[in-house]
Amino acid sequence: MTQLNEQSAVSRLAALVQGVVWEADPQTQRATFVSPWVETLLGFTPHEWLNAPGLWASRLHPEDRARVLASHAHSLATGEPTSVEYRFLAAGDRTVWVRDLVTPLMEQGQLVALGGVMLDITAERAQQDALAAALTRFEKVFQASPVGIALVSTASGEVQQANAAFRAVVGARLDTVFAPTAHRAQEEQGGLWPVPAQASTLQAALKAGAAVRDVHAQWHRADGEVRDVLLSAEPLDPAAGVALLMVRDVTARLQAEARLRTSERRFRALVQRSSDLLTVISPGGKMRYASPAMQAVLGHDEEEVLGENVLAHMHPDEHEAIRTEFAKAVFGGPGTTSRLTSRFRRRDGEYRWLEWVATNLLDDPDVQGMVMNSRDVTDWVLSEQALKESRRTFEVLFEASPDGVMLVDFAGDMPILHCNEVAARMKGYAPGELIGQSTYVALPNGQALLADAQANEAFRRRVREAGTLRFESEQLRKDGTIFPVEINLALLTLDGREVLLSVERDISERRAAEAALQASQARLLSSEKLAGLGRLTAGLAHEINTPLAATLNELHEATRLVQEYRDSVGHAGVTDDDHREIARELAASVDAAQRNLTRIGDFIRKIRGHTRDTVSQRRTFDAVAGVEDTLTMLAHEARAAKVNLLFERPREGVTLQGEPGRLTQVVTNLVVNAIHACPPGADVTVRFAVREGTRTLEVEDTGSGIPGDVLGRIFEPMFTTKEVGKGTGLGLSIIHDIVTGHFGGDILVDTRLGQGTTFTVTFPEAAEPAGPLAPAEQLGV
């Protein structure tokens, strides 16, 4: 009875466990006990479980059977408890995940039974699988994200986990975002943060548990390169001190934005300064925008034409053709273009030929119109018309040309196909004698060249690559004399045949004239000095006449006071105080006249010093005083141009060795050029400075700047951008020779379009005697 009671109690206890409590014989492995929960969890009755041999093993999932049986075998062999999770094929085609807790029962060291509890973990495994899938997806997203992501400690900045994009930004594995790095290039550059304050700000925000959104900072890569980054941080677990740090490398974007801004500025500058007329027109033909070239091309202010129909400015005879061509672009869709050459009427009534291209940008939100780019091709159209006429008279011109003209077959030994009388006579032949012969007949070494196949092929290749060639050479007349000739070659294709058009000119007289031209240029250089002096003394009359006129006024007042004094003598109503008042006024007038005369004298002294012959003995002189005197001479020209002429006096004196007049020439030319480059209200500043240990004289203006295509040629002799008659193009060339040849220095230029130009003259440290004067100096310019 006691044993039955114990079994009943065990059964009751087993029923309380929400799992299948079981027991099996270790030898036969048949179930000897199972709790009622087997029916609830697995769908089998206890009777079926106990009486169906091999039921448990047969219902193991095929993929898990070997692993589970091996686990049970291990428990039987070792007597150690085990826990194994597997899938069980329950009744009703259900698959149940169970955790089987197996415990061997030992008595006196012998295995007497095998028992355990099977728990239903289906829901738990589903959650685990879902969590594992989520973690897998998160890991894939984490690693594949183009944004650098890292989990960091808010206290130390330790990087607990980072994706590939994060490492790519840094350029290597990073242990911490705050402490020193392990990479030499970063350490040499001051660590990860070029600006340490940015790191402090981020760390303070993370410690405070605050989120950070798109903060711009800079990081040093492991290779030392500085990258611009956007940082965002989000506290994930404030208690654990973990935050999510996201970083995006925006270096390329910022650079692209900078390039875009530069491109936009350049585009606007090009549009505003382009000689082509740019207009934006509605589909109906009304002008919505016109570039400043409207004034130069058609004589209209760009604002006054807005809203007008473009046809109002085009020749009536061509309206129909214009409408037809314009409609092609309007109805052709985005990006469609149409092109036509039409006559446009200028404000003064003159018609000009303009080639225009209309582009459909109606769908562009920044334009929403037809962009019409027009270029004045009047000269080209007229030349084409003239070309048609010229073709009819080509034969006449061919023969009447003052130059020798030949058509040469480009193949073989290059025989002469045709030549005019001048070409034949120049070589001492009749045209009939020359035609058919090789063009090499007129070269001193023609036979040798003709026999050199490699040289012939090289010449042909050169002509084909260039298309046209111009050079000077020597040719051989029939009588054996040699003369210089200028040759212009053009490769043409006539009826599918390559021919060489050769236009030749005897330059014997030109060569003889070159020597005379050089002498003339020397005289022109000398005249540049006179032109410079003329500019300086242009304000002489104004500078002297103003104080002189004031002096005359004071003397006139003094004369009046003297007469008043005379008239008052003996007059009963005039007191001694009246006489004293007259005397005071008379003394004031005389004093003012003296001051004005002193001013005239000072000015004349500076004029004498400035116009003194520059070819004098070298000496050490006060450069500051020389510049001040020169600027006094130029003050009137600056006032006339409404330009502010400023001189920043150095705190210490500046002495140079050389001829003071040479410095005067340099300052005069640079300042006058600066004034001419400035609009009213601009500044021209002259200063002495020391740059990197070198003494300099700077002339800075806030004018228009120097275009890039001009900058490289400003020091070339005879190069000028001024109108004919307004400049010789020698000024800066001479100044360059004076600075480099006389003072042994250098002259540099820094310019920005629309902002101004600075000329910097450098002087050597030691004022050593210079060598012989440069050619420009010898002329005294």
C-alpha positions in Angstrom: 0.0 0.0 0.0 2.8 2.4 0.8 4.4 1.9 -2.7 1.1 2.6 -4.4 0.7 5.7 -2.3 4.2 6.9 -3.4 3.4 6.2 -7.0 0.2 8.1 -6.7 2.0 11.0 -5.2 4.6 11.0 -7.9 1.9 11.0 -10.5 0.2 13.9 -8.9 3.5 15.9 -8.7 4.3 15.1 -12.3 0.9 16.3 -13.4 1.7 19.7 -11.8 4.7 20.1 -14.2 3.7 21.9 -17.4 5.8 19.5 -19.4 6.0 15.8 -20.2 7.6 14.0 -17.3 8.8 10.6 -18.4 10.8 7.6 -17.3 12.3 4.8 -19.4 14.2 1.6 -18.9 17.9 2.2 -19.7 18.3 -1.3 -21.1 15.2 -1.7 -23.3 14.7 2.1 -23.7 11.0 1.6 -23.4 8.9 4.2 -21.6 7.9 3.1 -18.1 6.1 6.3 -17.1 4.8 9.4 -18.8 2.8 12.3 -17.3 -0.7 13.3 -18.7 0.9 16.4 -20.2 2.0 14.2 -23.1 -1.4 14.4 -24.5 -1.7 18.2 -24.1 1.8 18.9 -25.6 2.3 16.1 -28.1 -1.2 14.7 -28.8 -0.6 11.1 -27.6 -2.3 9.5 -24.7 -0.2 8.0 -21.9 -1.4 4.6 -22.9 -0.2 5.1 -26.5 3.1 6.5 -25.3 3.7 3.5 -23.0 2.5 0.7 -25.2 3.7 1.7 -28.7 7.3 0.4 -29.0 9.7 3.0 -30.4 7.1 5.8 -30.5 9.4 8.5 -29.2 12.3 7.6 -31.5 10.1 7.3 -34.6 8.6 10.8 -34.0 12.0 12.6 -33.9 12.5 15.0 -36.7 14.7 13.4 -39.4 17.1 16.3 -39.3 17.5 16.1 -35.5 17.3 12.3 -34.9 21.0 11.5 -35.0 22.0 14.4 -32.8 19.3 13.6 -30.2 20.0 9.8 -30.0 23.7 10.6 -29.7 22.9 12.9 -26.8 20.8 10.2 -25.0 23.6 7.6 -25.7 26.1 10.0 -24.1 23.9 10.4 -21.0 23.5 6.6 -20.7 27.2 6.0 -21.1 28.4 8.7 -18.7 25.5 9.0 -16.3 25.6 12.8 -16.7 22.4 14.8 -17.1 22.0 16.4 -20.5 19.7 19.0 -22.1 18.9 18.8 -25.8 16.6 20.8 -28.0 14.9 19.2 -31.0 11.8 19.0 -33.1 9.2 16.4 -32.4 6.5 15.3 -34.9 3.4 15.5 -32.7 0.0 14.1 -33.5 -2.0 16.0 -36.1 1.0 16.7 -38.3 2.3 19.3 -35.8 6.0 19.9 -35.3 6.8 20.9 -31.7 10.1 22.2 -30.5 11.0 20.6 -27.1 13.7 21.0 -24.6 14.4 17.5 -23.2 16.1 17.6 -19.7 17.5 14.0 -19.4 18.6 12.8 -15.9 20.0 9.3 -15.4 18.8 7.7 -12.1 21.6 6.0 -10.2 21.3 3.5 -7.3 24.5 2.3 -5.6 26.5 3.4 -8.7 24.2 1.5 -11.1 22.0 3.1 -13.7 18.5 1.9 -12.9 16.3 4.3 -14.9 16.5 7.2 -17.3 14.1 10.1 -16.6 13.4 13.6 -17.8 11.1 16.4 -18.6 10.2 17.5 -22.1 9.2 21.2 -22.2 7.4 22.9 -25.1 9.7 25.6 -26.4 8.0 26.1 -29.8 7.1 29.7 -29.1 10.5 30.4 -27.5 12.3 29.0 -30.6 9.9 31.0 -32.9 10.9 34.1 -31.0 14.6 33.1 -31.2 14.3 32.5 -34.9 12.6 35.8 -35.4 15.2 37.5 -33.3 18.0 35.8 -35.2 16.5 36.7 -38.5 16.1 40.3 -37.3 19.7 40.3 -36.0 20.8 38.9 -39.4 18.9 41.6 -41.2 20.2 44.3 -38.9 23.8 43.0 -39.3 23.4 43.0 -43.1 22.0 46.5 -43.0 24.6 47.6 -40.5 27.4 46.3 -42.6 26.0 47.3 -46.0 25.0 50.8 -44.9 26.8 53.5 -46.9 26.7 55.6 -43.7 29.5 54.9 -41.2 27.9 53.4 -38.1 29.6 52.6 -34.8 28.6 51.8 -31.3 30.7 53.8 -28.9 31.2 54.3 -25.2 29.8 57.8 -24.2 32.5 58.0 -21.5 35.7 56.9 -23.3 34.6 57.0 -26.9 35.7 53.3 -27.3 34.4 51.8 -30.5 32.6 48.6 -29.6 31.4 47.8 -33.1 31.8 49.5 -36.5 30.7 48.8 -40.0 32.9 48.9 -43.1 31.7 52.4 -44.1 32.9 53.7 -40.7 36.3 52.1 -41.2 36.4 53.5 -44.7 36.0 57.1 -43.5 38.8 56.6 -40.9 40.9 54.6 -43.3 41.7 51.9 -40.7 40.4 50.2 -37.7 39.6 52.7 -34.9 39.7 51.8 -31.2 38.3 55.1 -29.9 37.0 58.3 -31.3 38.4 60.4 -28.4 41.7 59.0 -27.2 45.0 59.2 -29.3 45.0 57.0 -32.4 47.4 54.2 -33.2 48.3 55.5 -36.7 51.4 57.6 -37.2 50.0 59.8 -39.9 47.1 60.7 -37.7 49.3 61.3 -34.7 51.6 63.5 -36.7 48.6 65.6 -37.7 47.3 65.9 -34.1 45.1 62.8 -33.9 41.8 62.0 -35.3 40.4 65.5 -34.7 42.3 68.5 -36.4 40.0 70.7 -34.3 40.0 69.1 -30.8 37.2 71.4 -29.6 34.9 69.4 -32.0 35.7 66.2 -30.2 35.0 67.8 -26.8 31.7 69.1 -27.9 30.6 65.6 -29.2 31.8 63.9 -26.0 30.0 66.4 -23.8 26.8 65.8 -25.7 27.1 62.0 -25.5 27.8 62.2 -21.7 24.7 64.4 -21.3 22.6 61.9 -23.1 21.8 64.4 -25.8 21.3 63.5 -29.5 23.5 65.2 -32.1 22.2 65.8 -35.6 24.4 66.4 -38.7 27.2 68.3 -37.0 30.0 69.3 -39.5 33.5 68.3 -38.4 36.9 67.3 -39.8 38.7 64.0 -39.3 42.2 62.9 -40.1 42.3 59.6 -42.0 45.0 57.1 -41.1 46.9 58.3 -44.2 46.9 61.8 -42.8 44.3 63.2 -45.3 41.8 65.6 -43.8 38.2 64.7 -44.6 35.0 66.7 -44.0 32.3 64.6 -42.2 28.8 65.0 -40.9 28.3 63.5 -37.4 25.1 62.3 -35.8 24.8 60.5 -32.4 21.9 58.9 -30.6 22.2 57.6 -27.0 21.0 53.9 -27.0 21.5 52.8 -23.5 22.3 55.8 -21.1 22.7 53.4 -18.2 25.3 51.3 -20.0 26.9 54.5 -21.5 26.5 53.3 -25.1 25.6 55.6 -28.1 25.1 55.1 -31.8 27.5 57.3 -33.8 26.9 57.8 -37.5 29.4 59.5 -39.8 29.1 60.5 -43.4 32.1 61.6 -45.5 30.9 64.8 -47.3 34.3 65.9 -48.6 33.4 65.1 -52.2 30.0 66.7 -51.8 31.5 69.9 -50.3 34.1 70.0 -53.0 31.4 69.5 -55.6 29.3 72.2 -54.1 32.3 74.5 -54.1 33.0 73.7 -57.7 29.4 74.2 -58.5 29.4 77.6 -56.8 32.6 78.5 -58.7 31.0 77.2 -61.9 27.9 79.3 -61.3 30.0 82.4 -60.7 32.0 81.7 -63.8 28.8 81.0 -65.8 27.3 84.3 -64.6 30.5 86.1 -65.4 30.6 84.6 -68.9 27.0 85.4 -69.5 27.4 88.9 -68.3 30.6 89.5 -70.2 29.9 87.4 -73.3 29.8 89.1 -76.6 27.1 86.7 -77.7 23.5 87.8 -77.0 21.6 85.5 -74.7 17.9 85.8 -74.4 15.1 83.7 -72.7 11.9 83.8 -74.8 8.4 82.5 -74.1 6.9 80.0 -76.5 4.9 83.0 -77.9 8.1 84.9 -78.6 8.1 87.4 -75.7 11.5 88.2 -74.2 11.8 87.4 -70.5 15.6 87.9 -70.2 18.3 89.6 -72.2 22.0 89.6 -71.4 24.0 92.8 -71.2 25.3 92.0 -74.8 21.9 93.4 -76.0 23.4 96.9 -75.7 26.5 96.0 -77.7 24.8 93.9 -80.3 21.5 95.7 -80.9 22.0 99.0 -79.0 19.1 98.4 -76.6 19.1 98.4 -72.8 18.5 94.8 -71.7 15.7 95.9 -69.4 13.7 97.9 -71.9 13.2 95.0 -74.3 11.6 92.7 -71.7 8.1 91.8 -72.6 8.6 92.7 -76.3 8.1 90.2 -79.0 11.4 89.1 -80.5 9.9 89.4 -84.0 9.7 93.2 -83.5 13.5 93.3 -83.8 13.8 91.0 -86.8 13.4 91.7 -90.5 9.8 91.4 -91.7 10.7 89.5 -94.8 12.1 86.7 -92.6 9.2 86.4 -90.1 7.6 83.3 -91.7 10.9 81.4 -91.9 11.7 82.4 -88.3 8.3 81.2 -87.0 8.7 77.9 -88.8 12.2 77.2 -87.4 11.4 78.5 -83.9 8.3 76.2 -83.8 10.5 73.1 -84.4 12.2 73.7 -81.1 9.0 74.7 -79.2 7.1 71.6 -80.3 10.1 69.2 -80.5 10.3 68.6 -76.8 12.9 69.3 -74.1 16.4 69.9 -75.4 15.3 70.4 -79.0 17.3 73.0 -80.9 16.7 75.0 -84.0 19.2 77.2 -85.8 18.8 80.1 -88.3 20.7 83.1 -89.5 18.4 86.2 -89.7 18.6 89.9 -89.8 18.0 91.9 -86.6 17.3 95.6 -86.5 19.5 97.7 -84.2 18.2 100.7 -82.3 19.7 103.0 -84.9 17.8 101.2 -87.7 20.8 99.3 -89.1 20.2 95.6 -89.8 22.8 93.1 -88.5 23.0 89.4 -89.4 22.7 87.2 -86.3 23.1 83.5 -86.2 20.8 82.2 -83.5 20.2 78.8 -81.8 17.0 78.3 -79.9 17.0 75.5 -77.3 13.8 74.2 -75.6 14.3 74.5 -71.9 10.6 74.9 -71.1 10.7 72.0 -68.7 13.7 73.3 -66.8 12.3 74.8 -63.6 15.2 77.3 -63.5 14.6 78.5 -67.0 11.0 77.7 -68.2 11.6 79.2 -71.6 13.3 79.0 -74.9 17.0 80.0 -74.6 18.1 81.8 -77.7 21.9 82.3 -78.2 22.6 84.9 -80.9 25.9 85.8 -82.4 26.6 88.7 -84.7 27.8 87.1 -87.9 27.3 90.1 -90.2 31.0 90.2 -91.2 30.9 86.4 -91.9 27.6 86.7 -94.0 29.0 89.6 -95.9 32.3 87.8 -96.5 30.4 84.8 -97.8 28.5 87.0 -100.2 31.8 88.5 -101.2 33.3 85.0 -101.5 30.7 84.1 -104.1 31.6 87.1 -106.1 35.3 86.5 -105.6 35.0 82.9 -107.0 33.8 84.4 -110.3 36.9 86.5 -110.5 39.4 84.0 -109.0 41.2 83.5 -112.2 41.7 87.2 -112.6 42.9 87.7 -109.1 45.2 84.6 -109.4 47.0 86.2 -112.2 46.9 89.8 -110.8 48.1 88.8 -107.3 51.2 90.7 -106.3 52.4 87.5 -104.6 53.5 84.4 -106.3 50.7 81.8 -106.3 51.2 78.1 -107.2 49.1 75.0 -107.1 51.3 71.9 -106.5 50.3 68.2 -106.7 50.8 66.9 -103.1 51.7 63.4 -104.4 54.9 62.1 -106.0 57.7 64.6 -106.5 55.1 67.4 -106.1 55.0 68.8 -109.6 53.7 72.4 -110.2 50.2 72.2 -111.7 49.7 75.9 -112.1 51.4 79.2 -111.3 50.9 82.9 -112.0 53.2 85.2 -113.7 54.6 86.6 -110.4 55.6 83.2 -109.1 57.4 82.3 -112.4 59.1 85.7 -112.7 60.2 85.6 -109.1 62.1 82.4 -109.8 63.4 83.6 -113.2 61.2 81.3 -115.3 58.4 81.7 -117.7 55.1 80.1 -116.5 55.3 77.5 -119.1 58.9 76.5 -118.1 57.9 76.1 -114.4 54.6 74.1 -114.8 55.3 70.4 -114.7 58.6 70.7 -112.8 58.9 69.6 -109.2 58.5 72.4 -106.7 61.9 71.3 -105.3 63.5 72.9 -108.4 63.3 76.3 -106.5 65.2 75.0 -103.4 69.0 75.4 -103.1 69.2 71.8 -101.9 66.2 70.6 -103.9 67.8 67.5 -105.5 69.0 66.2 -102.1 65.6 66.8 -100.5 63.8 65.1 -103.4 65.9 62.0 -103.0 65.3 61.8 -99.3 62.0 59.8 -99.1 61.9 60.0 -95.3 62.2 63.8 -95.3 59.5 64.1 -97.9 57.1 61.9 -95.9 57.9 63.9 -92.7 57.0 67.1 -94.6 53.8 65.7 -95.9 52.8 64.5 -92.4 53.5 67.9 -91.0 51.4 69.7 -93.6 48.5 67.2 -93.1 48.6 67.7 -89.3 48.7 71.5 -89.5 46.6 72.1 -92.6 48.3 75.4 -93.1 51.9 76.4 -92.7 53.7 79.7 -92.7 57.4 80.0 -92.7 60.4 81.9 -94.2 62.9 80.1 -96.4 65.4 80.7 -99.2 64.8 79.9 -102.8 67.0 79.4 -105.9 66.4 81.4 -109.0 67.1 79.9 -112.5 70.3 82.0 -112.7 71.6 80.4 -109.4 71.0 83.4 -107.1 69.4 82.8 -103.8 66.7 85.1 -102.3 64.6 85.1 -99.1 60.9 84.3 -99.5 57.9 84.1 -97.1 55.7 81.0 -97.9 52.2 80.3 -96.9 51.0 76.8 -97.6 47.5 75.4 -97.4 46.5 71.8 -98.1 43.3 71.6 -100.2 41.3 68.9 -101.8 40.1 69.6 -105.3 38.0 66.9 -107.0 39.3 64.3 -104.5 42.9 65.2 -105.2 45.3 66.7 -102.6 46.9 69.9 -103.8 49.1 72.4 -102.1 48.3 76.1 -102.5 51.6 78.0 -102.1 51.5 81.8 -101.8 55.0 83.2 -101.9 56.4 86.6 -101.4 59.9 87.9 -102.0 60.9 89.5 -98.7 64.3 90.9 -99.8 63.1 94.4 -99.3 61.4 93.6 -96.0 64.6 92.1 -94.6 66.5 95.3 -95.6 63.8 97.3 -93.8 64.0 95.4 -90.5 67.2 97.1 -89.5 65.6 100.5 -90.1 62.6 99.3 -88.1 64.8 98.5 -85.1 66.2 101.9 -85.2 62.7 103.3 -85.3 61.7 101.2 -82.3 64.6 102.6 -80.4 63.3 106.1 -81.0 59.9 105.0 -79.9 61.3 103.7 -76.7 62.8 107.1 -76.1 59.4 108.8 -76.7 57.8 106.6 -74.0 59.8 108.7 -71.4 58.4 111.9 -72.8 54.9 110.4 -72.7 55.4 109.5 -69.1 56.6 113.0 -68.3 53.7 114.4 -70.1 51.3 112.5 -68.0 53.0 113.7 -64.8 53.0 117.3 -65.8 49.4 117.3 -67.2 48.2 118.6 -63.8 51.0 121.2 -63.4 48.8 124.1 -64.5 46.0 123.0 -62.1 48.4 122.5 -59.1 50.1 125.9 -59.7 47.1 127.9 -60.9 45.0 127.1 -57.8 47.3 128.6 -55.2 48.4 131.3 -57.7 44.8 132.4 -58.1 44.4 132.4 -54.3 47.5 134.5 -54.0 46.2 137.0 -56.5 42.9 137.2 -54.6 44.8 137.9 -51.4 47.0 140.6 -53.1 43.9 142.2 -54.5 42.4 142.2 -51.0 45.6 143.7 -49.7 45.6 146.4 -52.3 42.0 147.3 -51.4 42.9 147.5 -47.7 45.9 149.7 -48.5 43.6 152.1 -50.4 41.1 152.0 -47.6 43.8 152.9 -45.2 44.9 155.8 -47.4 41.4 157.1 -47.6 40.9 157.0 -43.9 44.0 159.0 -43.1 42.8 162.3 -41.5 39.2 161.3 -41.7 37.5 162.6 -38.5 35.3 159.5 -38.1 38.1 157.0 -38.3 39.7 156.0 -35.0 43.0 154.3 -34.2 41.1 151.0 -33.6 39.8 151.2 -37.1 43.3 151.6 -38.4 44.4 148.7 -36.3 41.6 146.5 -37.8 42.7 147.5 -41.3 46.3 146.6 -40.5 45.2 143.1 -39.1 43.3 142.3 -42.2 46.1 143.5 -44.4 48.6 141.3 -42.5 46.3 138.3 -42.8 46.1 138.8 -46.6 49.9 139.1 -47.0 50.4 136.0 -44.8 48.0 134.0 -46.8 49.7 135.1 -50.1 53.0 134.0 -48.7 51.7 130.6 -47.7 50.3 130.1 -51.2 53.6 131.2 -52.8 55.5 128.7 -50.5 53.1 125.9 -51.7 53.9 126.8 -55.3 57.6 126.8 -54.5 57.4 123.3 -52.9 55.5 122.0 -55.9 58.1 123.4 -58.3 60.8 121.9 -56.3 59.2 118.5 -56.6 58.6 119.0 -60.3 62.3 119.8 -60.7 63.3 116.7 -58.7 60.9 114.5 -60.7 61.8 115.7 -64.2 65.6 115.6 -63.5 67.4 113.5 -66.1 67.2 109.9 -64.9 70.6 109.0 -66.3 72.7 110.2 -63.4 75.2 108.8 -60.9 74.0 105.9 -58.7 73.7 106.8 -55.1 71.9 105.8 -51.9 68.6 107.8 -51.7 65.5 108.1 -49.6 62.9 105.9 -51.4 60.0 107.1 -49.3 60.6 110.8 -50.1 60.9 109.9 -53.8 57.6 108.0 -53.8 55.9 110.9 -51.9 57.1 113.4 -54.5 56.0 111.2 -57.4 52.5 110.8 -55.9 52.2 114.5 -55.5 52.8 114.8 -59.2 50.1 112.2 -59.9 47.5 113.5 -57.4 45.8 115.7 -60.1 45.4 112.7 -62.5 43.8 110.7 -59.6 41.4 113.5 -58.8 40.4 113.9 -62.4 39.6 110.2 -62.5 37.8 110.4 -59.1 40.1 107.7 -57.7 41.5 107.8 -54.2 45.3 107.8 -54.2 46.7 106.6 -50.9 50.2 106.2 -49.5 50.9 104.0 -46.5 54.1 105.5 -45.1 56.4 102.9 -43.5 57.3 103.3 -39.8 61.0 103.1 -40.7 62.8 104.8 -43.6 63.6 102.9 -46.8 66.8 103.6 -48.7 67.7 102.2 -52.1 70.9 102.4 -54.2 70.5 103.5 -57.7 69.1 106.5 -59.6 66.1 108.1 -58.0 64.6 108.9 -61.3 64.4 105.2 -62.1 62.2 104.6 -59.0 60.1 107.6 -60.2 59.5 105.9 -63.6 58.5 102.7 -61.9 56.0 104.4 -59.5 54.6 106.7 -62.2 53.9 103.9 -64.7 52.4 101.5 -62.2 50.2 104.2 -60.5 49.0 105.7 -63.8 48.1 102.2 -65.1 46.2 101.5 -61.8 44.3 104.7 -62.1 43.3 103.9 -65.7 42.1 100.5 -64.5 39.8 101.9 -61.8 36.2 103.1 -61.9 35.3 106.3 -60.0 35.4 105.8 -56.2 38.0 103.0 -56.4 41.3 103.1 -54.4 44.9 103.0 -55.5 47.3 102.3 -52.6 51.1 102.5 -52.6 53.0 101.0 -49.7 56.5 99.7 -48.7 56.6 96.3 -47.0 58.8 93.5 -46.0 57.6 90.1 -47.3 59.5 87.0 -46.2 62.5 89.1 -45.4 62.5 90.9 -48.7 61.8 94.6 -49.2 58.9 95.3 -51.5 57.1 98.2 -53.0 53.4 97.5 -53.7 50.9 99.3 -55.9 47.4 97.9 -55.3 44.2 98.9 -57.0 40.5 97.9 -56.6 39.9 98.1 -60.3 38.8 95.7 -63.0 41.7 93.2 -62.8 43.6 91.8 -65.8 42.0 89.1 -67.9 43.8 85.7 -68.1 44.5 85.9 -71.8 46.3 89.2 -71.3 48.1 88.5 -68.1 50.9 86.5 -69.7 51.8 89.2 -72.1 51.7 92.4 -70.1 55.5 92.6 -69.9 56.0 92.1 -73.6 57.3 95.1 -75.6 54.8 96.7 -77.9 51.8 94.8 -76.3 48.9 97.0 -75.2 45.2 96.6 -74.7 44.6 100.4 -75.2 43.2 101.9 -78.4 45.5 102.9 -81.2 47.2 106.1 -80.3 46.6 105.8 -76.6 49.4 103.6 -75.6 52.7 102.3 -77.0 52.8 99.0 -75.1 56.3 99.8 -73.8 55.5 101.0 -70.3 55.5 97.8 -68.3 58.2 96.3 -70.5 60.5 99.3 -69.6 59.5 99.1 -65.9 60.4 95.4 -66.0 63.8 96.2 -67.4 64.4 98.9 -64.8 63.4 96.7 -61.9 65.4 93.7 -63.0 68.3 95.4 -64.7 68.9 98.6 -62.7 67.8 97.6 -59.2 68.5 93.9 -59.5 65.0 93.0 -58.2 61.8 91.5 -59.7 58.3 92.5 -60.4 55.3 90.3 -59.7 51.6 90.7 -60.4 48.5 89.3 -58.6 45.2 90.0 -60.1 41.5 89.0 -59.8 38.9 90.0 -62.3 36.4 92.5 -60.9 38.5 92.8 -57.6 41.7 94.5 -58.6 45.4 94.1 -59.2 48.6 94.3 -57.1 52.0 94.9 -58.6 54.8 93.9 -56.2 58.4 95.2 -56.8 61.0 93.4 -54.8 64.4 94.8 -54.1 67.6 92.9 -53.2 68.7 92.7 -49.6 72.1 94.4 -50.3 72.2 97.5 -52.5 75.1 96.5 -54.6 76.2 98.4 -57.7 74.4 97.2 -60.8 76.0 96.3 -64.0 75.7 98.1 -67.3 72.3 99.7 -67.9 69.7 97.8 -69.8 68.8 99.0 -73.3 65.7 100.8 -72.1 67.8 102.6 -69.4 70.4 103.6 -71.9 67.7 105.4 -73.8 66.8 107.3 -70.7 63.2 106.2 -70.8 
